[in-house]
Amino acid sequence: MHIPHLLSERFADAISRSPFADQVSDIPRFAGMIRIAGNPKFGDYQANFAMPISKMIGDTNPREVAQQVVDLVELDDVCDPPEVAGPGFINLKLKDQFITEKLVAMLDDDRCLVPKTDQPKKILIDYSSPNVAKPMHVGHIRTTVIGHCLAQTLSFLGHDVVTDNHLGDWGTQFGMIIYGYKHFGDAETVAADPVPELAKLYRLVHQLMSYHKAVSSIPKLQTQIEDLGVQQADARQEAENAEGKEAKKKRKLADSIAKKIAACRENLKKAETTISEINADSEMKQLAAEHAEIATAVLEETSKLHAGDAENKRLWEQFLPYCKDEINRVYRRLNVTFDHTLGESFYHDMLRDTVDGLVERGLAKESDGAICVFLDQFEAPMIIQKRDGAFLYATTDLATLKYREAEFSPDEILYVVDARQGEHFDKLFAVAELTKLTSAKLVHVSFGTVLGEDGKPIKTRSGTLIGLESLLDDAVDAAFQVVCDPDRLVSLDPPMDDEEKRRVSETIGIGAIKYADLSHHRTSDYQFKLSKMVALSGNTATYAQYNYARTPSILQRNGVTESEVHKRVAESGFEFTHPAERDLALTMLRFEEALMSVYDDYAPNHLVDYVYGVAESFAKFNVQCHVLRAETPEIQTTRLGLVMLTGRILEKGLGLLGINVVERM
């Protein structure tokens, strides 16, 4: 049930019959200017087209435009008589009868009055995409939960959704594991417990590579700091000697250079810390000395793998299933699945043809030994093959796009990847358009960073990104402390056993992390505060899940089943006797509006806001409208129907967010 669409259709018809219809260039766009009223005392919705139409046609007061449309619009079956207010706003209040009729229909509809689109699209969603040779970390949570929610929601709306987890199963990270295994690994130890042992080898190689990178970076950073210091001093001197705008410009330049110096000093400090940590460990110091060229050696191992070296290919085939098992275990815990899991290795044999095809068409050419695609709108080209012959992510993404077009013929492809990859996708999309590689609409669904409570990207004390599974464990533990508090559980009958406590804590904890991430607009950074995420109040999954759990409890206390409520509503219908009943009902009827907003903006936070709105309206209703002691059987029937619908809406809304519910908490 999309009420604004219904209203806009009626207004479009009225505008098309108005005296100024031939002067309005895009009637559907103006008629679609329907918004939820900012203040409920003025109505439920507001039409805001009168002012822009007045400006377009000229010499007409917006109130006159509004009144002329109101005189023509046919809304008697939907609204009370519309009212023109202020400079031309049209306030609309839905009739109670309209709302109650829709509630009865909703009770009969498992989809909660959300029809499937009559214009389905094939939409491919590329999300999660971890490097499988290392443990998933906190950075993977956003792409995974945003992508999964979009897939669930767009599929529910009736689109043909294909999900693909584009695994990093072929890059440098496998060269690191192969190098680590050859130089530091033990075959029996790895065979006995492969996942933690391979992770350990990866971390060791990463530490040694980071050490040598830090050592080589220090002279460069020191020189950079000195040069920037000179530039800053010059800018400050020039600012003192200048006046007005020129002085302000120079001061701004000096401030900008100061920030660069601060960043260089921070990087220098990190490099020095990395070096000191290795030097403090005699064994690691010795290994670092023995493997001074480890970065080059790792690239050689990677190149050998890509070239089909028998030993490296054998090791890759041996290790890959273990690595996949590890990430799949995390996905099972998150309750996330994919239609396809086609890693970079799947496309490797297509990369040479991808490069040759672009060269043959004159779209790519050699530059300083590398093969590049030059694009007018970018200063730097897109490199598709390095001078040493190695292919890059860009090459793989072009090959992937070509495969997806041939295999799936999608109408849209959504890449749920963090904002730092923005330039890469801008270039990819530009090349795709230039080469007519696909007819699909390509969208980079970018997102911000997960921050710690210090406002910086969340990391461990050692500076590495926090492991995702560790984060999930912490959330489950925090949820247990909140929802399995003995003082809270004492009233439950029958009591919760340990298995139910574990299941509830897992559901609440995992849901808390997902909901907190999705509650922010995807482009925003957000701070990870676990205590806030599992709180029983405020905009949290726990609050929504708790309100859901109250709905079967209320039905149980009233001694009725859902089928009995359904029968009673069929006999007597709904009738509002309290404002909280109407508010809750109207909120629930806006379900489709929320889902369409998710699609329009590729932003799950619209659905989170909706779920919170339903939970909040229900909590107010629950306080103000007693069900068991309702004044009449008819009032009780209305309230039981609202309780039942609330449970259904909350379960469905949370489910589309990828969050489960529990019957008791």
C-alpha positions as CSV (number, residue, x, y, z in Angstrom):
1,M,0.0,0.0,0.0
2,H,1.8,3.1,-1.3
3,I,-0.4,6.0,-0.2
4,P,1.6,8.8,-1.8
5,H,1.4,7.0,-5.1
6,L,-2.3,6.8,-4.8
7,L,-2.6,10.5,-3.9
8,S,-0.2,11.6,-6.7
9,E,-2.3,9.7,-9.3
10,R,-5.4,11.5,-8.2
11,F,-3.6,14.9,-8.2
12,A,-2.1,14.2,-11.6
13,D,-5.6,13.6,-13.0
14,A,-6.8,16.9,-11.4
15,I,-3.8,18.9,-12.6
16,S,-4.3,17.5,-16.1
17,R,-7.9,18.9,-16.0
18,S,-7.0,22.3,-14.6
19,P,-7.1,25.6,-16.5
20,F,-3.2,25.7,-16.5
21,A,-2.6,22.1,-17.5
22,D,-1.1,22.9,-20.9
23,Q,1.5,25.2,-19.1
24,V,2.8,22.4,-16.8
25,S,5.6,20.4,-18.6
26,D,5.9,17.4,-16.3
27,I,2.6,16.8,-14.5
28,P,3.6,13.4,-12.9
29,R,6.7,15.0,-11.3
30,F,4.7,17.8,-9.7
31,A,1.8,15.5,-8.7
32,G,4.4,13.3,-7.0
33,M,5.4,16.0,-4.5
34,I,3.6,14.3,-1.7
35,R,5.2,14.2,1.7
36,I,4.3,12.9,5.2
37,A,3.0,15.9,7.1
38,G,5.6,17.4,9.4
39,N,3.0,18.0,12.1
40,P,0.2,15.5,12.6
41,K,-2.3,18.2,13.6
42,F,-2.2,19.5,10.0
43,G,-3.0,16.0,8.6
44,D,-1.3,12.8,7.5
45,Y,0.2,14.0,4.2
46,Q,1.0,17.2,2.4
47,A,1.0,18.1,-1.3
48,N,3.6,20.7,-2.1
49,F,3.3,21.2,-5.9
50,A,1.4,24.5,-5.9
51,M,4.4,26.8,-5.4
52,P,6.7,25.3,-8.1
53,I,3.7,25.1,-10.6
54,S,2.9,28.8,-9.8
55,K,6.5,29.7,-10.5
56,M,6.4,27.8,-13.8
57,I,3.1,29.3,-15.2
58,G,3.7,32.8,-13.7
59,D,1.3,35.5,-12.6
60,T,-0.7,33.1,-10.4
61,N,-0.8,33.0,-6.6
62,P,0.3,29.5,-5.3
63,R,-2.8,29.4,-3.1
64,E,-5.0,29.9,-6.1
65,V,-3.2,27.1,-7.9
66,A,-3.7,24.8,-4.9
67,Q,-7.4,25.7,-4.6
68,Q,-8.0,25.1,-8.3
69,V,-6.5,21.6,-8.0
70,V,-8.3,20.9,-4.8
71,D,-11.6,21.8,-6.4
72,L,-11.0,19.2,-9.1
73,V,-9.3,16.4,-7.3
74,E,-11.3,13.3,-6.5
75,L,-10.3,12.1,-3.0
76,D,-13.7,11.5,-1.3
77,D,-13.0,7.8,-0.8
78,V,-9.5,8.4,0.6
79,C,-9.4,11.7,2.6
80,D,-11.4,14.2,4.4
81,P,-11.8,17.4,2.4
82,P,-8.3,18.7,1.6
83,E,-7.3,22.1,3.1
84,V,-5.1,24.7,1.5
85,A,-2.7,26.3,4.1
86,G,0.1,28.8,4.2
87,P,1.6,29.8,0.8
88,G,-0.1,26.9,-1.0
89,F,0.4,23.6,0.9
90,I,-2.4,21.1,0.6
91,N,-3.0,19.2,3.8
92,L,-4.5,15.8,3.6
93,K,-6.0,13.7,6.4
94,L,-6.9,10.1,5.5
95,K,-10.4,8.9,6.4
96,D,-10.6,6.5,9.3
97,Q,-12.8,4.2,7.1
98,F,-10.1,4.2,4.4
99,I,-7.4,3.2,7.0
100,T,-9.6,0.5,8.6
101,E,-10.5,-1.1,5.2
102,K,-6.8,-1.3,4.4
103,L,-6.1,-2.9,7.8
104,V,-8.6,-5.6,7.1
105,A,-7.0,-6.2,3.7
106,M,-3.6,-6.3,5.3
107,L,-4.7,-8.9,7.8
108,D,-5.6,-11.1,4.8
109,D,-2.3,-10.5,3.0
110,D,0.9,-12.2,4.0
111,R,2.8,-9.5,2.1
112,C,1.3,-6.7,4.2
113,L,-0.2,-4.9,1.2
114,V,3.1,-4.7,-0.6
115,P,2.4,-5.9,-4.2
116,K,5.1,-7.3,-6.4
117,T,6.2,-4.8,-9.1
118,D,4.6,-5.3,-12.5
119,Q,7.9,-4.2,-14.1
120,P,10.5,-6.6,-12.6
121,K,14.1,-6.0,-13.3
122,K,17.1,-8.3,-13.2
123,I,19.4,-6.8,-10.6
124,L,22.8,-8.3,-9.9
125,I,24.3,-7.3,-6.5
126,D,28.0,-7.7,-5.9
127,Y,28.8,-7.5,-2.2
128,S,30.9,-8.8,0.7
129,S,33.9,-10.0,-1.5
130,P,36.5,-10.8,1.2
131,N,40.0,-11.9,0.5
132,V,39.6,-15.6,1.5
133,A,43.2,-16.2,2.5
134,K,42.8,-14.0,5.7
135,P,40.2,-13.8,8.4
136,M,37.2,-11.5,7.8
137,H,37.4,-8.3,9.8
138,V,35.2,-5.5,10.9
139,G,35.6,-3.8,7.5
140,H,33.5,-6.6,5.9
141,I,30.4,-6.0,8.0
142,R,29.1,-3.0,6.1
143,T,29.3,-4.4,2.6
144,T,27.8,-7.7,3.8
145,V,24.8,-6.4,5.7
146,I,24.0,-3.6,3.3
147,G,24.3,-5.9,0.3
148,H,22.2,-8.6,1.9
149,C,19.4,-6.2,2.9
150,L,19.3,-4.7,-0.6
151,A,19.0,-8.2,-2.0
152,Q,16.3,-9.2,0.4
153,T,14.3,-6.0,-0.1
154,L,14.5,-5.8,-3.9
155,S,13.6,-9.5,-4.2
156,F,10.6,-8.9,-1.9
157,L,9.5,-6.0,-4.2
158,G,9.4,-8.5,-7.1
159,H,12.7,-8.0,-8.8
160,D,14.8,-10.9,-10.1
161,V,17.8,-10.5,-7.9
162,V,21.1,-12.3,-8.4
163,T,23.8,-12.1,-5.7
164,D,27.4,-12.7,-6.3
165,N,30.2,-12.8,-3.8
166,H,33.3,-11.8,-5.9
167,L,35.9,-13.5,-3.7
168,G,39.5,-12.4,-3.6
169,D,40.9,-15.9,-4.1
170,W,43.7,-15.3,-6.5
171,G,45.7,-12.2,-5.5
172,T,48.7,-11.3,-3.5
173,Q,47.2,-12.7,-0.3
174,F,47.6,-16.2,-1.7
175,G,51.2,-15.4,-2.7
176,M,51.7,-14.5,1.0
177,I,50.3,-17.8,2.2
178,I,52.3,-19.8,-0.3
179,Y,55.5,-18.0,0.7
180,G,54.7,-18.4,4.4
181,Y,54.0,-22.1,3.9
182,K,57.2,-22.8,2.0
183,H,59.5,-20.9,4.4
184,F,57.8,-21.1,7.8
185,G,55.1,-23.8,7.5
186,D,54.9,-27.4,8.7
187,A,52.9,-29.7,6.5
188,E,51.7,-31.9,9.4
189,T,50.7,-28.9,11.6
190,V,48.8,-27.3,8.8
191,A,47.1,-30.5,7.8
192,A,46.0,-31.1,11.5
193,D,44.4,-27.6,11.9
194,P,44.6,-25.8,8.6
195,V,42.5,-22.6,9.2
196,P,44.3,-21.1,12.2
197,E,47.7,-22.3,10.9
198,L,47.2,-20.7,7.5
199,A,46.0,-17.5,9.2
200,K,49.1,-17.6,11.4
201,L,51.4,-17.9,8.4
202,Y,49.5,-15.0,6.7
203,R,50.0,-12.8,9.7
204,L,53.7,-13.6,10.0
205,V,54.4,-12.8,6.3
206,H,52.3,-9.6,6.7
207,Q,54.3,-8.5,9.7
208,L,57.6,-9.0,7.9
209,M,56.4,-7.2,4.8
210,S,55.1,-4.4,7.0
211,Y,58.4,-4.2,8.8
212,H,60.4,-3.7,5.6
213,K,57.9,-1.3,4.2
214,A,58.2,0.7,7.4
215,V,62.0,0.7,7.2
216,S,62.0,2.0,3.6
217,S,59.3,4.6,4.3
218,I,61.1,6.4,7.1
219,P,63.7,8.3,5.0
220,K,60.9,9.3,2.6
221,L,58.6,10.5,5.4
222,Q,61.4,12.4,7.1
223,T,62.3,14.1,3.8
224,Q,58.6,14.8,3.1
225,I,58.1,16.4,6.6
226,E,61.2,18.6,6.1
227,D,60.0,19.7,2.6
228,L,56.5,20.4,3.8
229,G,57.9,22.4,6.8
230,V,59.7,24.7,4.4
231,Q,56.6,25.1,2.3
232,Q,54.6,25.9,5.4
233,A,57.1,28.5,6.6
234,D,57.0,30.1,3.1
235,A,53.2,30.2,3.1
236,R,53.1,31.8,6.5
237,Q,55.7,34.4,5.5
238,E,53.8,35.2,2.3
239,A,50.6,35.5,4.4
240,E,52.2,38.1,6.6
241,N,53.3,40.1,3.6
242,A,50.0,39.9,1.8
243,E,46.7,41.6,2.4
244,G,43.0,40.8,2.1
245,K,42.0,37.7,0.1
246,E,45.6,36.9,-0.8
247,A,46.6,36.8,2.8
248,K,43.6,34.6,3.6
249,K,44.5,32.3,0.8
250,K,48.1,31.9,2.0
251,R,46.9,31.2,5.6
252,K,44.6,28.6,4.3
253,L,47.5,27.0,2.3
254,A,49.6,27.0,5.5
255,D,46.9,25.3,7.4
256,S,46.5,22.7,4.7
257,I,50.2,22.0,4.7
258,A,50.1,21.7,8.5
259,K,47.5,18.9,8.2
260,K,49.8,17.1,5.7
261,I,52.7,17.4,8.1
262,A,50.5,16.0,10.9
263,A,49.5,13.0,8.7
264,C,53.2,12.4,7.8
265,R,54.2,12.4,11.4
266,E,51.4,10.0,12.3
267,N,52.6,7.7,9.5
268,L,56.2,8.1,10.7
269,K,55.1,7.2,14.3
270,K,53.3,4.1,13.0
271,A,56.4,3.0,11.0
272,E,58.7,3.5,14.0
273,T,56.3,1.5,16.2
274,T,56.2,-1.4,13.6
275,I,60.0,-1.4,13.5
276,S,60.5,-1.3,17.3
277,E,58.0,-4.1,17.8
278,I,59.9,-6.4,15.5
279,N,63.3,-5.3,16.8
280,A,62.1,-6.1,20.4
281,D,61.5,-9.7,19.4
282,S,64.8,-11.4,18.7
283,E,63.2,-14.2,16.7
284,M,61.2,-11.8,14.5
285,K,64.2,-9.5,14.1
286,Q,66.2,-12.5,12.8
287,L,63.5,-13.5,10.4
288,A,63.2,-10.0,9.1
289,A,67.0,-10.0,8.4
290,E,66.7,-13.3,6.7
291,H,63.8,-12.3,4.5
292,A,64.8,-8.8,3.5
293,E,63.3,-9.2,0.0
294,I,60.1,-10.8,1.2
295,A,57.8,-8.3,-0.7
296,T,59.4,-9.1,-4.0
297,A,59.4,-12.8,-3.3
298,V,55.7,-12.8,-2.4
299,L,55.0,-11.1,-5.8
300,E,57.0,-13.8,-7.5
301,E,55.1,-16.5,-5.8
302,T,51.8,-14.8,-6.9
303,S,53.1,-14.5,-10.5
304,K,54.1,-18.2,-10.5
305,L,50.6,-19.1,-9.4
306,H,49.0,-17.0,-12.1
307,A,51.4,-18.5,-14.7
308,G,50.2,-22.0,-13.8
309,D,53.2,-23.2,-11.7
310,A,52.4,-26.8,-10.8
311,E,53.5,-26.5,-7.1
312,N,51.8,-23.2,-6.4
313,K,48.7,-24.3,-8.2
314,R,48.6,-27.5,-6.1
315,L,49.1,-25.5,-2.8
316,W,46.3,-23.0,-3.9
317,E,43.9,-25.9,-4.6
318,Q,44.9,-27.5,-1.2
319,F,44.4,-24.3,0.8
320,L,41.4,-22.7,-0.9
321,P,38.7,-25.0,0.5
322,Y,39.9,-24.5,4.0
323,C,39.8,-20.7,3.5
324,K,36.3,-20.9,2.1
325,D,35.1,-23.0,4.9
326,E,36.3,-20.4,7.4
327,I,34.4,-17.5,5.7
328,N,31.3,-19.7,5.1
329,R,31.2,-20.4,8.9
330,V,31.0,-16.6,9.5
331,Y,28.3,-16.3,6.8
332,R,26.2,-19.0,8.4
333,R,26.4,-17.1,11.6
334,L,25.3,-13.9,9.9
335,N,22.6,-16.0,8.0
336,V,23.9,-14.6,4.7
337,T,23.9,-16.7,1.5
338,F,24.8,-16.0,-2.1
339,D,23.5,-17.3,-5.5
340,H,27.0,-17.3,-6.9
341,T,30.5,-17.2,-5.4
342,L,32.7,-16.5,-8.4
343,G,36.1,-15.5,-7.2
344,E,38.9,-13.7,-9.1
345,S,40.3,-17.0,-10.1
346,F,37.2,-17.8,-12.2
347,Y,38.0,-14.9,-14.5
348,H,41.8,-15.4,-14.7
349,D,41.7,-17.1,-18.1
350,M,39.6,-14.2,-19.5
351,L,42.0,-11.4,-18.7
352,R,44.4,-11.7,-21.7
353,D,41.5,-11.5,-24.1
354,T,40.1,-8.5,-22.2
355,V,43.4,-6.6,-22.6
356,D,43.9,-7.7,-26.2
357,G,40.4,-6.7,-27.1
358,L,40.8,-3.2,-25.8
359,V,44.2,-2.8,-27.6
360,E,42.8,-4.1,-30.9
361,R,39.9,-1.6,-30.7
362,G,42.4,1.3,-30.1
363,L,40.9,1.9,-26.7
364,A,44.0,0.9,-24.7
365,K,47.7,1.5,-25.5
366,E,51.1,1.1,-24.0
367,S,52.4,3.8,-21.6
368,D,55.8,3.4,-19.9
369,G,55.6,-0.3,-20.3
370,A,52.1,-0.7,-19.0
371,I,48.8,-1.1,-20.9
372,C,46.4,1.7,-20.1
373,V,43.0,3.1,-21.0
374,F,43.1,6.9,-21.2
375,L,39.9,8.7,-20.3
376,D,39.4,12.4,-20.9
377,Q,37.6,13.0,-17.6
378,F,40.5,11.6,-15.5
379,E,44.0,12.8,-15.0
380,A,45.4,9.3,-14.5
381,P,44.6,6.4,-16.8
382,M,43.0,3.1,-15.9
383,I,45.9,0.6,-15.9
384,I,44.8,-2.9,-17.1
385,Q,48.3,-4.6,-17.3
386,K,51.4,-3.6,-15.4
387,R,54.8,-3.5,-17.1
388,D,55.8,-6.8,-15.5
389,G,52.8,-8.4,-17.3
390,A,50.6,-8.7,-14.2
391,F,46.9,-7.9,-14.5
392,L,45.0,-5.7,-12.0
393,Y,41.6,-5.4,-10.3
394,A,40.5,-3.2,-13.1
395,T,41.2,-6.0,-15.6
396,T,39.3,-8.5,-13.6
397,D,36.4,-6.2,-13.1
398,L,36.1,-5.6,-16.9
399,A,36.2,-9.3,-17.5
400,T,33.7,-9.9,-14.8
401,L,31.4,-7.3,-16.3
402,K,31.6,-8.9,-19.7
403,Y,30.8,-12.3,-18.2
404,R,27.8,-11.0,-16.2
405,E,26.4,-9.3,-19.3
406,A,26.6,-12.6,-21.3
407,E,25.5,-14.9,-18.5
408,F,22.8,-12.8,-16.7
409,S,21.8,-9.9,-19.0
410,P,21.1,-7.7,-15.9
411,D,19.2,-4.4,-16.0
412,E,21.2,-3.1,-13.0
413,I,24.5,-4.1,-11.3
414,L,25.0,-2.8,-7.8
415,Y,28.6,-2.8,-6.4
416,V,28.4,-2.6,-2.6
417,V,31.9,-1.5,-2.0
418,D,33.4,1.2,0.4
419,A,33.7,4.8,-0.7
420,R,37.5,4.7,-1.0
421,Q,37.1,2.7,-4.2
422,G,35.1,5.5,-5.8
423,E,37.6,6.5,-8.4
424,H,38.1,2.9,-9.4
425,F,34.4,2.5,-10.1
426,D,34.1,5.8,-11.8
427,K,36.8,4.6,-14.3
428,L,35.3,1.2,-14.6
429,F,31.9,2.6,-15.5
430,A,33.5,5.1,-17.9
431,V,35.3,2.3,-19.7
432,A,32.2,0.2,-19.7
433,E,30.2,3.0,-21.4
434,L,33.0,3.7,-23.8
435,T,33.2,0.0,-24.9
436,K,29.5,-0.7,-24.7
437,L,30.4,-3.6,-22.5
438,T,27.0,-3.8,-20.9
439,S,23.6,-2.2,-21.2
440,A,23.0,-2.5,-17.5
441,K,22.7,0.5,-15.2
442,L,25.9,0.4,-13.1
443,V,25.8,1.7,-9.5
444,H,28.5,2.0,-6.9
445,V,26.7,1.6,-3.6
446,S,29.4,3.2,-1.6
447,F,29.6,3.3,2.2
448,G,31.6,4.9,5.0
449,T,33.8,3.6,7.7
450,V,33.2,1.8,11.0
451,L,34.8,4.0,13.7
452,G,35.9,3.2,17.3
453,E,34.7,5.4,20.2
454,D,37.8,7.6,19.6
455,G,36.3,8.6,16.2
456,K,39.1,6.7,14.3
457,P,38.7,3.5,12.2
458,I,38.1,0.7,14.6
459,K,41.2,-1.4,15.2
460,T,42.9,-3.5,17.8
461,R,45.6,-2.1,20.1
462,S,48.2,-3.5,17.7
463,G,46.7,-1.4,14.9
464,T,45.1,-4.2,12.9
465,L,41.5,-4.4,12.0
466,I,39.3,-6.2,14.5
467,G,38.3,-9.7,13.4
468,L,34.6,-9.9,12.5
469,E,34.0,-13.1,14.4
470,S,35.5,-11.5,17.5
471,L,33.1,-8.6,17.1
472,L,30.2,-11.0,16.8
473,D,31.3,-12.8,20.0
474,D,31.4,-9.5,21.9
475,A,28.0,-8.6,20.7
476,V,26.5,-11.9,21.7
477,D,28.1,-11.6,25.2
478,A,26.8,-8.1,25.6
479,A,23.3,-9.2,24.5
480,F,23.4,-12.0,27.1
481,Q,24.1,-9.5,29.8
482,V,21.1,-7.4,28.8
483,V,18.4,-9.8,27.8
484,C,19.3,-12.7,30.0
485,D,19.6,-10.7,33.2
486,P,18.1,-12.9,35.9
487,D,15.9,-10.0,37.2
488,R,14.3,-9.7,33.7
489,L,13.8,-13.5,33.3
490,V,12.2,-14.1,36.7
491,S,8.7,-13.5,35.3
492,L,9.0,-15.8,32.4
493,D,6.9,-18.9,32.5
494,P,8.2,-21.5,31.7
495,P,11.7,-20.3,32.7
496,M,14.4,-20.0,30.0
497,D,16.8,-22.9,29.8
498,D,20.4,-22.5,28.9
499,E,19.8,-23.5,25.2
500,E,17.1,-20.8,24.8
501,K,19.3,-18.2,26.5
502,R,22.1,-19.1,24.1
503,R,19.8,-18.9,21.1
504,V,18.2,-15.6,22.2
505,S,21.6,-14.0,22.9
506,E,22.9,-15.0,19.5
507,T,19.9,-13.7,17.7
508,I,19.9,-10.4,19.7
509,G,23.7,-9.9,19.5
510,I,24.0,-10.5,15.7
511,G,20.9,-8.5,15.1
512,A,22.3,-5.6,17.1
513,I,25.4,-5.3,14.9
514,K,23.4,-5.5,11.7
515,Y,20.8,-3.0,12.8
516,A,23.3,-0.5,14.1
517,D,25.2,-0.6,10.8
518,L,22.1,-0.3,8.7
519,S,20.5,2.5,10.8
520,H,23.0,5.0,9.5
521,H,22.9,6.2,5.9
522,R,25.4,4.0,4.1
523,T,27.6,6.9,3.0
524,S,28.1,8.0,6.7
525,D,30.8,6.9,9.0
526,Y,29.5,5.6,12.3
527,Q,30.9,4.9,15.8
528,F,30.8,1.3,17.1
529,K,29.3,1.4,20.6
530,L,28.3,-2.0,21.7
531,S,26.5,-1.0,24.8
532,K,24.2,1.3,22.8
533,M,23.6,-1.3,20.1
534,V,22.1,-3.9,22.5
535,A,20.1,-1.4,24.6
536,L,16.5,-2.2,25.2
537,S,15.5,1.4,24.5
538,G,16.1,3.8,21.6
539,N,16.6,3.0,17.9
540,T,18.1,-0.5,18.3
541,A,17.4,-4.0,17.0
542,T,16.9,-5.1,20.6
543,Y,14.1,-2.6,21.1
544,A,12.4,-3.7,17.9
545,Q,12.8,-7.4,18.7
546,Y,11.5,-6.8,22.2
547,N,8.4,-5.1,20.9
548,Y,7.9,-7.9,18.5
549,A,8.2,-10.4,21.4
550,R,5.4,-8.5,23.2
551,T,2.9,-9.2,20.4
552,P,2.5,-13.0,20.9
553,S,2.7,-12.5,24.6
554,I,-0.3,-10.1,24.5
555,L,-2.3,-12.6,22.4
556,Q,-1.4,-15.4,24.8
557,R,-2.5,-13.3,27.8
558,N,-5.8,-12.6,26.1
559,G,-6.3,-16.3,25.4
560,V,-6.6,-15.9,21.6
561,T,-4.8,-17.4,18.6
562,E,-4.1,-15.5,15.4
563,S,-6.8,-17.3,13.6
564,E,-9.3,-16.3,16.3
565,V,-8.3,-12.7,16.0
566,H,-8.6,-12.9,12.2
567,K,-12.1,-14.3,12.6
568,R,-13.2,-11.6,15.1
569,V,-11.9,-8.8,12.8
570,A,-13.7,-10.4,9.8
571,E,-16.9,-10.2,11.8
572,S,-16.6,-6.7,13.4
573,G,-13.8,-4.9,11.5
574,F,-11.6,-2.2,13.0
575,E,-12.9,1.0,14.7
576,F,-10.6,3.6,16.3
577,T,-11.5,4.9,19.7
578,H,-8.0,6.2,20.7
579,P,-5.5,8.3,18.7
580,A,-2.7,5.8,19.5
581,E,-4.7,3.1,17.6
582,R,-4.9,5.3,14.5
583,D,-1.2,6.4,14.7
584,L,-0.1,2.8,14.9
585,A,-2.4,1.8,12.0
586,L,-1.2,4.6,9.8
587,T,2.4,3.8,10.5
588,M,1.9,0.2,9.5
589,L,0.3,1.2,6.2
590,R,3.5,3.0,5.2
591,F,5.5,-0.3,4.8
592,E,5.7,-0.1,1.0
593,E,6.7,3.5,1.2
594,A,9.7,2.5,3.3
595,L,10.7,-0.3,1.0
596,M,10.5,1.9,-2.1
597,S,12.7,4.5,-0.4
598,V,15.3,1.7,0.2
599,Y,15.4,1.0,-3.5
600,D,15.3,4.6,-4.6
601,D,18.3,5.5,-2.6
602,Y,19.9,2.0,-2.2
603,A,19.8,2.9,1.5
604,P,18.6,0.4,4.1
605,N,18.4,3.1,6.8
606,H,14.9,4.0,5.5
607,L,13.7,0.6,6.5
608,V,15.4,0.8,9.8
609,D,13.7,4.1,10.5
610,Y,10.4,2.6,9.5
611,V,10.8,-0.5,11.8
612,Y,11.7,1.9,14.7
613,G,8.7,4.0,13.9
614,V,6.4,0.9,14.1
615,A,8.1,-0.3,17.4
616,E,7.8,3.2,18.9
617,S,4.1,3.6,17.9
618,F,3.3,0.1,19.2
619,A,5.1,0.9,22.5
620,K,2.9,4.0,22.9
621,F,-0.2,2.1,21.9
622,N,0.6,-0.6,24.4
623,V,0.8,1.9,27.3
624,Q,-2.3,3.9,26.3
625,C,-4.6,1.2,24.9
626,H,-5.1,-1.7,27.2
627,V,-6.2,-4.9,25.4
628,L,-7.2,-7.3,28.2
629,R,-9.3,-4.6,29.9
630,A,-10.7,-3.0,26.8
631,E,-14.0,-1.3,27.3
632,T,-16.0,-3.4,24.8
633,P,-15.4,-6.6,22.8
634,E,-15.3,-4.5,19.6
635,I,-12.5,-2.2,21.0
636,Q,-10.6,-5.3,22.1
637,T,-11.0,-6.8,18.6
638,T,-9.5,-3.7,17.1
639,R,-6.6,-3.7,19.5
640,L,-5.9,-7.5,19.1
641,G,-5.9,-7.0,15.3
642,L,-3.4,-4.1,15.6
643,V,-1.2,-6.3,17.9
644,M,-1.3,-9.1,15.4
645,L,-0.4,-6.8,12.5
646,T,2.4,-5.2,14.4
647,G,4.0,-8.5,15.0
648,R,3.7,-9.4,11.4
649,I,5.2,-6.1,10.2
650,L,8.0,-6.1,12.7
651,E,9.0,-9.7,11.8
652,K,8.9,-8.9,8.1
653,G,10.7,-5.6,8.3
654,L,13.4,-7.0,10.5
655,G,13.7,-10.1,8.3
656,L,14.4,-7.9,5.3
657,L,17.1,-6.2,7.3
658,G,18.6,-9.7,7.8
659,I,17.5,-9.8,11.5
660,N,15.7,-12.7,13.2
661,V,13.1,-12.3,16.0
662,V,12.6,-14.3,19.2
663,E,9.3,-15.2,20.8
664,R,10.5,-14.4,24.3
665,M,13.0,-12.0,25.8
